Amino acid sequence: MGEINKMKIVLLGPSGVGKTCLINRYIKSTFEPTEVTKNSNFNNRILKLPNGEQSIKLTIWDTAGQELYRSLASFYYKDADGIIFVYDITDKNSFKELNNWIEDVEQNGSPDVLFTIVGNKSDLQEQEAVSYKDGDKLARSKNAKFFLTSAKENLNVTNMFEEMVDRKFSKQGKAFKDRKKTANNQEEANKESISKTSFSIKSSSVSAEGRCCK
């Protein structure tokens, strides 16, 4: 059996931005609008590296976004390798609230944790309340990667997760060298940036309770 590396990613952000839907799309390839998440749970996915000798066990944590539960989030992200902060591009308040989540992690998380900022629901561009420029500006100020995504249309969902995996293992000299990426930009917001990879996907175990994908 080849070497198995581990990585923990936690999704944070206000309630109703679609964190659960992004996870379900990546893990189960499904989109099902559901209720607000009121607890935290995790999902596993195994990624096999191109050399066939190493695999990555990716554990993705879904967290409740209500203010009531925010103080509990540090229990899940304090030992995380990466944090994906999610806002809804049609909801300006969700973008403003994201700063509070980021500040919490900066104060209580690991100094080496990787950041990605995601503007979800890009399929609703006609209702856009937060510009690409504003999202990208925030990401740059936090040394984070930035993606526009749509769990509904499956736009950039795989990319946002696996780019973070690339970053972590590139630092450790385990980059996925066969991977080719295309740029994520506003002009192509309705097309997923295609990432060609020789990952093979093994079985995943999913724990799913109390979901939200408004």
C-alpha positions as CSV (number, residue, x, y, z in Angstrom):
1,M,0.0,0.0,0.0
2,G,1.3,3.4,-0.9
3,E,1.9,6.3,1.4
4,I,-1.3,8.1,2.5
5,N,-1.1,11.9,3.3
6,K,-3.8,13.7,5.2
7,M,-5.3,17.2,4.7
8,K,-8.0,18.9,6.6
9,I,-10.1,21.7,5.0
10,V,-12.8,23.6,6.8
11,L,-15.5,25.8,5.1
12,L,-16.5,28.9,7.0
13,G,-18.8,31.8,6.3
14,P,-22.3,33.2,7.1
15,S,-25.4,31.1,7.0
16,G,-27.1,30.5,3.6
17,V,-24.1,31.1,1.3
18,G,-24.0,27.5,0.1
19,K,-21.1,25.9,1.9
20,T,-23.0,22.6,2.2
21,C,-23.9,22.6,-1.5
22,L,-20.3,23.1,-2.5
23,I,-19.2,20.1,-0.4
24,N,-22.1,18.0,-1.7
25,R,-21.2,18.9,-5.3
26,Y,-17.5,18.0,-4.8
27,I,-18.1,14.8,-2.8
28,K,-21.3,13.4,-4.3
29,S,-21.6,15.4,-7.6
30,T,-25.1,16.5,-6.6
31,F,-26.9,19.7,-6.0
32,E,-29.9,19.7,-3.6
33,P,-31.0,23.0,-2.0
34,T,-31.7,22.1,1.6
35,E,-32.1,23.5,5.1
36,V,-29.7,25.7,7.1
37,T,-26.8,23.7,8.6
38,K,-27.2,23.6,12.4
39,N,-24.3,21.4,13.3
40,S,-20.8,20.5,12.0
41,N,-19.9,17.4,10.2
42,F,-17.2,16.1,7.8
43,N,-16.8,14.3,4.5
44,N,-13.8,12.3,3.2
45,R,-12.4,12.0,-0.3
46,I,-9.3,10.1,-1.3
47,L,-7.2,11.6,-4.1
48,K,-4.5,9.4,-5.7
49,L,-1.4,11.1,-6.9
50,P,-0.2,10.6,-10.5
51,N,2.8,8.6,-9.4
52,G,0.4,5.9,-8.1
53,E,2.4,5.5,-4.9
54,Q,0.9,8.2,-2.8
55,S,-2.7,9.2,-1.9
56,I,-4.3,12.0,0.0
57,K,-7.1,11.6,2.4
58,L,-9.0,14.9,2.2
59,T,-11.3,15.6,5.2
60,I,-13.7,18.5,4.5
61,W,-15.6,20.0,7.4
62,D,-18.9,21.7,7.0
63,T,-19.8,24.3,9.7
64,A,-22.9,26.2,10.9
65,G,-22.8,29.8,9.8
66,Q,-25.2,31.4,12.3
67,E,-23.7,33.9,14.6
68,L,-24.8,31.7,17.5
69,Y,-22.4,29.0,16.5
70,R,-19.4,31.1,15.4
71,S,-17.6,30.9,18.7
72,L,-17.6,27.1,18.3
73,A,-16.0,27.1,14.9
74,S,-12.5,27.4,16.3
75,F,-12.8,23.8,17.6
76,Y,-12.9,22.7,14.0
77,Y,-10.4,25.0,12.3
78,K,-7.7,25.3,14.9
79,D,-5.8,22.3,13.4
80,A,-6.9,22.8,9.8
81,D,-4.5,22.8,6.9
82,G,-6.8,25.1,4.8
83,I,-9.8,27.3,5.3
84,I,-12.2,28.2,2.5
85,F,-14.2,31.3,3.3
86,V,-17.5,31.5,1.4
87,Y,-19.8,34.4,0.7
88,D,-22.9,34.8,-1.6
89,I,-22.2,37.2,-4.5
90,T,-25.9,38.3,-4.3
91,D,-25.7,39.2,-0.6
92,K,-23.5,42.1,0.3
93,N,-23.9,41.5,4.0
94,S,-22.5,38.0,3.7
95,F,-19.4,39.6,2.2
96,K,-19.1,42.1,5.0
97,E,-19.5,39.4,7.6
98,L,-16.7,37.3,6.0
99,N,-14.2,39.7,7.5
100,N,-15.3,38.6,11.0
101,W,-14.7,35.0,10.2
102,I,-11.3,35.8,8.7
103,E,-10.2,37.8,11.8
104,D,-11.3,34.9,14.0
105,V,-9.1,32.5,12.1
106,E,-6.2,34.9,12.0
107,Q,-6.4,35.2,15.8
108,N,-7.1,31.5,16.7
109,G,-6.0,29.4,13.8
110,S,-2.6,27.9,12.8
111,P,-0.1,30.5,11.4
112,D,0.5,28.2,8.5
113,V,-3.1,27.7,7.5
114,L,-3.9,28.2,3.8
115,F,-6.7,30.6,2.8
116,T,-9.1,30.6,-0.1
117,I,-11.9,33.1,-0.6
118,V,-15.0,32.0,-2.6
119,G,-17.8,34.0,-4.1
120,N,-20.5,31.4,-4.5
121,K,-23.7,31.5,-6.6
122,S,-22.0,32.9,-9.7
123,D,-24.9,31.5,-11.8
124,L,-26.9,34.4,-10.4
125,Q,-24.8,37.2,-11.9
126,E,-27.8,39.3,-12.8
127,Q,-28.4,39.6,-9.0
128,E,-24.7,40.4,-8.2
129,A,-24.2,42.6,-5.2
130,V,-20.5,42.0,-4.7
131,S,-18.2,42.6,-7.7
132,Y,-15.4,40.2,-8.8
133,K,-13.0,43.1,-8.1
134,D,-14.0,43.4,-4.4
135,G,-13.7,39.7,-3.9
136,D,-10.3,39.5,-5.5
137,K,-9.1,42.6,-3.6
138,L,-10.0,40.9,-0.3
139,A,-8.3,37.7,-1.3
140,R,-5.1,39.6,-2.2
141,S,-5.1,41.5,1.1
142,K,-5.2,38.1,2.9
143,N,-2.7,36.3,0.7
144,A,-5.5,34.0,-0.4
145,K,-6.6,32.5,-3.6
146,F,-10.0,33.7,-5.0
147,F,-12.6,31.8,-7.0
148,L,-16.1,32.5,-8.2
149,T,-18.1,29.3,-7.9
150,S,-21.6,27.9,-8.5
151,A,-22.5,24.7,-6.7
152,K,-25.7,24.6,-8.9
153,E,-23.9,24.7,-12.2
154,N,-20.7,23.0,-11.0
155,L,-18.5,25.9,-11.8
156,N,-15.0,25.9,-10.2
157,V,-16.0,23.6,-7.4
158,T,-13.3,21.0,-8.0
159,N,-10.8,23.7,-8.8
160,M,-11.2,25.5,-5.5
161,F,-10.7,22.4,-3.4
162,E,-7.9,20.8,-5.4
163,E,-5.9,24.1,-5.9
164,M,-5.6,24.2,-2.1
165,V,-4.4,20.6,-2.1
166,D,-1.8,21.6,-4.7
167,R,-0.6,24.5,-2.6
168,K,-0.1,22.4,0.6
169,F,1.7,19.5,-1.1
170,S,3.7,21.8,-3.4
171,K,5.2,23.3,-0.2
172,Q,6.2,19.8,0.8
173,G,7.7,19.0,-2.5
174,K,4.8,16.8,-3.6
175,A,3.3,18.9,-6.3
176,F,1.0,17.4,-8.8
177,K,3.2,18.2,-11.7
178,D,0.9,16.8,-14.4
179,R,-1.8,19.2,-13.5
180,K,-2.6,22.0,-15.9
181,K,-4.8,25.0,-14.9
182,T,-6.6,27.7,-16.7
183,A,-7.2,31.2,-15.2
184,N,-10.3,31.9,-13.2
185,N,-11.7,35.3,-14.3
186,Q,-14.8,37.4,-14.5
187,E,-15.3,37.2,-18.2
188,E,-15.6,33.4,-18.0
189,A,-17.6,33.3,-14.8
190,N,-20.1,31.0,-16.5
191,K,-17.5,28.4,-17.5
192,E,-15.6,26.3,-15.1
193,S,-11.8,26.7,-15.4
194,I,-10.9,23.2,-16.5
195,S,-8.1,21.5,-14.5
196,K,-6.7,18.4,-16.2
197,T,-5.5,16.0,-13.6
198,S,-4.7,12.3,-13.3
199,F,-6.3,12.0,-9.9
200,S,-8.3,8.8,-9.4
201,I,-11.1,8.9,-6.9
202,K,-11.6,6.1,-4.3
203,S,-14.6,5.6,-2.1
204,S,-15.8,8.5,0.1
205,S,-17.7,8.4,3.3
206,V,-20.2,11.2,3.9
207,S,-21.9,12.5,7.0
208,A,-24.7,14.8,6.1
209,E,-27.1,16.5,8.5
210,G,-28.9,19.8,8.5
211,R,-28.0,21.3,5.1
212,C,-28.3,24.8,3.5
213,C,-28.0,25.8,-0.1
214,K,-30.3,28.7,-0.5
